[in-house]
Amino acid sequence: MREKFRLQERVDLIGSIRHEMVREVMVSGHIYLHPTLTEAFGTVIVEAASCGLLVVTTKVGGIPEVLPSHMTVFASPSEDSLVDSTLHAISLIENKRIDTYLFHEEIKGMYCWEDVAERTEAVYDHISKTVRDDEPLVERLQKYYRCGPWAGKLFVVCIIVDTLFYLFLQWFWPEELIDRAKKWPKKIVNCDLTESQKKD
């Protein structure tokens, strides 16, 4: 397409870049175009907004929930809609109707990997407390059997196979011969999140 419309002087194809160079490339632009048909979260659009780019993306999957509306121009997953949304984003930038320089500080207050890790750990802790380690196998099989006429039988077969495989592994490679992973000390990091953000 670049050759067809003679855009060689206006379009650079930079190819793949090293991870440490991503920020340098992103901060050289004004708009990040992210056309996709499906997306669960879209970490890259958070990175783009954090670098001060206005994000143009399709309104699919979990993308609408990732960034505030003033950081994003949404399009439907079609060529015409993407063109219109990109032109609208260019207009916002040219007319100085949006200040992307403030995006980084706002993103920094929204996302923090340490906070994400704490939330994930809390979910797993909650799950582990609801599972009884001392529950007899027969009771577990009865519980799974009641999950449905077909699914119940399938679950029971899977549990029996898993249990037999576990017993075989216990015999073949006893648990006491396996090295335990060390528990590393927790690093306390201040993410500068408000109490309401931590509860969300």
C-alpha positions as CSV (number, residue, x, y, z in Angstrom):
1,M,0.0,0.0,0.0
2,R,2.9,2.4,0.8
3,E,4.3,1.8,-2.7
4,K,0.9,1.9,-4.4
5,F,0.1,5.3,-3.0
6,R,3.7,6.6,-3.1
7,L,3.9,7.2,0.7
8,Q,7.6,6.2,1.1
9,E,8.5,9.6,2.4
10,R,5.6,9.8,4.9
11,V,5.4,6.2,6.2
12,D,8.3,4.4,8.0
13,L,8.2,0.6,8.4
14,I,10.4,0.1,11.4
15,G,9.8,-3.6,11.8
16,S,10.3,-5.4,15.1
17,I,12.1,-3.4,17.9
18,R,13.7,-4.4,21.1
19,H,11.6,-4.1,24.3
20,E,13.8,-1.4,25.7
21,M,13.3,0.7,22.6
22,V,9.5,0.7,22.7
23,R,9.2,3.8,24.8
24,E,11.6,5.7,22.5
25,V,9.5,4.8,19.5
26,M,6.2,5.6,21.1
27,V,7.1,9.0,22.5
28,S,8.0,10.1,18.9
29,G,4.4,10.0,17.9
30,H,1.0,11.5,18.9
31,I,-1.5,8.8,18.2
32,Y,-1.4,5.0,18.7
33,L,-3.6,3.1,16.3
34,H,-4.6,-0.3,17.7
35,P,-7.0,-2.1,15.3
36,T,-8.1,-5.5,16.7
37,L,-11.0,-7.9,16.4
38,T,-10.6,-9.3,19.9
39,E,-8.7,-8.3,23.0
40,A,-9.0,-9.2,26.6
41,F,-7.0,-6.4,28.2
42,G,-4.5,-4.8,25.9
43,T,-1.4,-3.9,27.9
44,V,0.0,-2.2,24.9
45,I,-2.6,0.5,24.9
46,V,-1.8,1.3,28.5
47,E,1.8,1.6,27.6
48,A,0.9,3.9,24.7
49,A,-1.2,6.2,26.8
50,S,1.5,6.2,29.4
51,C,3.9,7.5,26.7
52,G,1.5,10.4,26.0
53,L,-0.3,9.0,22.9
54,L,-3.9,9.3,22.1
55,V,-5.2,5.8,21.5
56,V,-7.4,4.9,18.5
57,T,-8.8,1.4,18.9
58,T,-11.7,-0.8,18.1
59,K,-14.4,-1.2,20.7
60,V,-14.1,-4.9,21.3
61,G,-13.5,-7.3,24.2
62,G,-12.3,-5.7,27.4
63,I,-10.6,-2.6,25.7
64,P,-13.4,-0.1,26.6
65,E,-12.7,-0.8,30.3
66,V,-8.9,-0.4,30.2
67,L,-8.5,3.4,29.8
68,P,-10.7,6.5,30.6
69,S,-12.8,7.7,27.7
70,H,-10.7,10.9,27.2
71,M,-7.6,8.9,26.4
72,T,-9.3,6.8,23.7
73,V,-11.1,7.3,20.4
74,F,-13.2,4.2,19.7
75,A,-14.0,2.7,16.3
76,S,-16.1,-0.2,15.2
77,P,-14.1,-3.0,13.6
78,S,-14.4,-1.8,10.1
79,E,-12.0,0.1,7.8
80,D,-14.3,3.2,7.3
81,S,-14.8,3.5,11.1
82,L,-11.1,3.3,11.8
83,V,-10.4,6.0,9.2
84,D,-13.0,8.3,10.6
85,S,-11.8,7.7,14.2
86,T,-8.2,8.3,13.2
87,L,-9.2,11.6,11.5
88,H,-11.1,12.6,14.6
89,A,-8.1,11.9,16.8
90,I,-5.8,13.9,14.4
91,S,-8.3,16.8,14.7
92,L,-8.3,16.6,18.5
93,I,-4.5,16.8,18.5
94,E,-4.2,19.6,15.9
95,N,-6.8,21.8,17.6
96,K,-5.2,21.2,21.0
97,R,-8.5,19.9,22.4
98,I,-6.8,17.2,24.5
99,D,-3.6,17.4,26.5
100,T,-1.8,14.0,26.2
101,Y,1.1,15.2,28.3
102,L,-1.0,14.5,31.4
103,F,-1.7,10.9,30.5
104,H,1.4,9.5,32.1
105,E,0.7,10.7,35.6
106,E,-2.9,9.6,35.4
107,I,-1.9,6.1,34.2
108,K,0.7,5.9,37.0
109,G,-2.1,6.4,39.5
110,M,-4.3,3.7,37.9
111,Y,-2.0,0.8,37.4
112,C,0.6,-0.7,39.6
113,W,2.0,-4.2,39.1
114,E,2.6,-4.7,42.8
115,D,-1.1,-3.9,43.5
116,V,-2.2,-6.3,40.7
117,A,0.0,-9.0,42.3
118,E,-1.6,-8.4,45.7
119,R,-5.1,-8.6,44.3
120,T,-4.3,-11.8,42.4
121,E,-2.8,-13.3,45.6
122,A,-5.9,-12.4,47.6
123,V,-8.1,-14.2,45.0
124,Y,-5.9,-17.4,45.3
125,D,-5.9,-17.2,49.1
126,H,-9.7,-17.0,49.1
127,I,-10.0,-20.0,46.8
128,S,-7.5,-22.0,48.8
129,K,-9.5,-21.4,52.0
130,T,-12.7,-22.7,50.4
131,V,-11.1,-26.0,49.4
132,R,-11.0,-28.7,52.0
133,D,-7.7,-30.7,51.9
134,D,-9.2,-33.4,54.2
135,E,-12.4,-34.0,52.1
136,P,-12.6,-37.7,51.4
137,L,-12.3,-38.8,47.7
138,V,-15.7,-40.4,47.7
139,E,-17.4,-37.2,48.8
140,R,-15.6,-35.2,46.1
141,L,-16.7,-37.8,43.5
142,Q,-20.3,-37.5,44.6
143,K,-20.1,-33.7,44.5
144,Y,-18.7,-33.8,40.9
145,Y,-21.2,-36.5,39.8
146,R,-24.1,-34.1,40.6
147,C,-22.7,-31.5,38.1
148,G,-24.9,-32.8,35.3
149,P,-25.9,-36.0,33.4
150,W,-22.9,-35.8,31.1
151,A,-20.5,-33.3,32.7
152,G,-20.8,-35.1,36.1
153,K,-19.7,-38.4,34.7
154,L,-16.8,-36.8,32.8
155,F,-15.6,-34.9,35.9
156,V,-15.7,-38.2,37.9
157,V,-13.6,-40.0,35.2
158,C,-11.1,-37.1,35.1
159,I,-10.8,-37.0,38.9
160,I,-10.2,-40.8,39.0
161,V,-7.6,-40.6,36.3
162,D,-5.9,-37.6,38.0
163,T,-5.9,-39.4,41.3
164,L,-4.3,-42.6,39.8
165,F,-1.7,-40.5,38.0
166,Y,-0.9,-38.6,41.2
167,L,-0.5,-41.9,43.1
168,F,1.8,-43.2,40.4
169,L,3.9,-40.0,40.6
170,Q,4.1,-40.3,44.4
171,W,5.5,-43.8,44.0
172,F,7.8,-43.0,41.0
173,W,9.1,-39.7,42.5
174,P,8.3,-39.3,46.2
175,E,7.4,-35.8,47.4
176,E,10.3,-35.7,49.9
177,L,12.8,-36.0,47.0
178,I,11.5,-32.8,45.4
179,D,13.2,-29.5,46.2
180,R,10.9,-26.9,47.7
181,A,10.8,-23.4,46.3
182,K,12.1,-20.8,48.7
183,K,9.8,-18.2,50.1
184,W,11.3,-14.9,49.2
185,P,10.8,-11.9,51.5
186,K,8.1,-9.5,50.5
187,K,9.1,-6.2,49.0
188,I,6.9,-3.3,50.2
189,V,6.2,-0.9,47.4
190,N,4.2,2.3,47.6
191,C,2.0,2.5,44.5
192,D,0.4,5.8,45.4
193,L,-3.1,4.4,44.9
194,T,-6.1,5.8,46.7
195,E,-8.0,3.6,49.0
196,S,-11.0,3.5,46.6
197,Q,-8.7,2.4,43.7
198,K,-7.2,-0.4,45.9
199,K,-10.7,-1.8,46.6
200,D,-11.7,-1.9,43.0
